[in-house]
Amino acid sequence: MLPLILATMTEAPQIADVAEFRAPIVRRLEAEWPNNRTFTIVCHGHSVPAGYFKTPEVRPFDSYPHLLHRALSAKYPHAVINVIVTAIGGEESDRGAARFEDDVLSSNPTSSPWTTASTTVASASTGPSSPGRR
């Protein structure tokens, strides 16, 4: 896991304490009934969270959102975990950003990992295009 960097205007950047950063999330996931609450994760992005394995093959149950859901459910058996995937394979990051509010924030997520990458392919004769949109 990459270290998190915290900085203020008056202090030099410092590495965040990962355990301290995760503590409120872990406490929420460890809560047992009747104190547990739904923990919603929205995985937003492009082909990777959508489950594209080797285009055109799509394997959503081998994608990281599904694997994340299974791993968290195994580690926190009392947690009510919902994983929502709003990914669109072949989509460029500007389109993903444009639909972020409607697709992600409207789900009121507890967490939202967002993977983004440029899927734009330049062609001298046709200009930019995306594999998922021709």
Beta strands, then each sheet from edge to edge (+ up, - down):
strand 1: 5-6
strand 2: 14-15
strand 3: 38-43
strand 4: 52-54
strand 5: 57-58
strand 6: 80-85
sheet 1: 1+ 2-
sheet 2: 3+ 6+
sheet 3: 4+ 5-
end
